């Protein structure tokens, strides 16, 4: 087996438009695990939401979450790696969002915090009602984000708006800060992490821990926050539904997330 590890993004990649893993993706991943291959999830999501899917798929490789700010072991839920965002930068992000009346939420190691029940936090709240009690994720609607930041370790902020022009302007403002990383994870969402945090760096740490070489890795994604791992991997794959900037740097373009794109990569390159 030339490639020993496939790392896949979740939203827009492993998950279809309905937020599910297709039967064909499940089948391909099951076969790969039976043959001794490694599968890892690298997501912008918090660990607890990614863990639900990993358990269902039989994945045992540690999960890369919060765009690489946190890596946790599925076997015991222990944190292998963490790179939080500073309190000073957190305050700046909160102030910018308030100035422009923008929705935002942020993650500690195990909780999603937000001041409004809108956008992604609303999605996670509704989704949480459909999962088993032992898989429940912590979601807290709060009054003052600055108070939470003062006492919690925070790993990622997300800003979401359908005003894409404004979102791009906010990205420009935030990109002037050299102590943070700013990436789009959805067309209408920015993710902000500590400087140096990326899926690519986390994939390297994970592969080193598994004794897997760079050239033995496949990375699959669809958006800007996946670029670093697509560039790092021996084979970087973009989904057919990926952003154009992702397709341009990829070595290979697979089918869409609604047409079993991840499964097709596994069948083509790992069997």
Secondary structure as UniProt FT lines:
FT   STRAND          5..8
FT   TURN            12..14
FT   TURN            17..18
FT   HELIX           23..34
FT   TURN            35..36
FT   STRAND          38..42
FT   HELIX           47..57
FT   STRAND          63..65
FT   HELIX           66..68
FT   STRAND          70..72
FT   TURN            74..76
FT   STRAND          79..82
FT   HELIX           87..99
FT   TURN            100..101
FT   STRAND          103..107
FT   STRAND          111..114
FT   HELIX           119..128
FT   TURN            129..130
FT   HELIX           133..135
FT   STRAND          138..141
FT   HELIX           145..151
FT   STRAND          156..160
FT   HELIX           164..175
FT   TURN            178..179
FT   STRAND          180..186
FT   TURN            187..188
FT   STRAND          189..194
FT   TURN            195..196
FT   HELIX           199..210
FT   HELIX           214..216
FT   STRAND          217..221
FT   HELIX           224..226
FT   HELIX           227..232
FT   STRAND          235..238
FT   TURN            240..241
FT   HELIX           244..249
FT   STRAND          252..253
FT   TURN            257..260
FT   HELIX           261..269
//
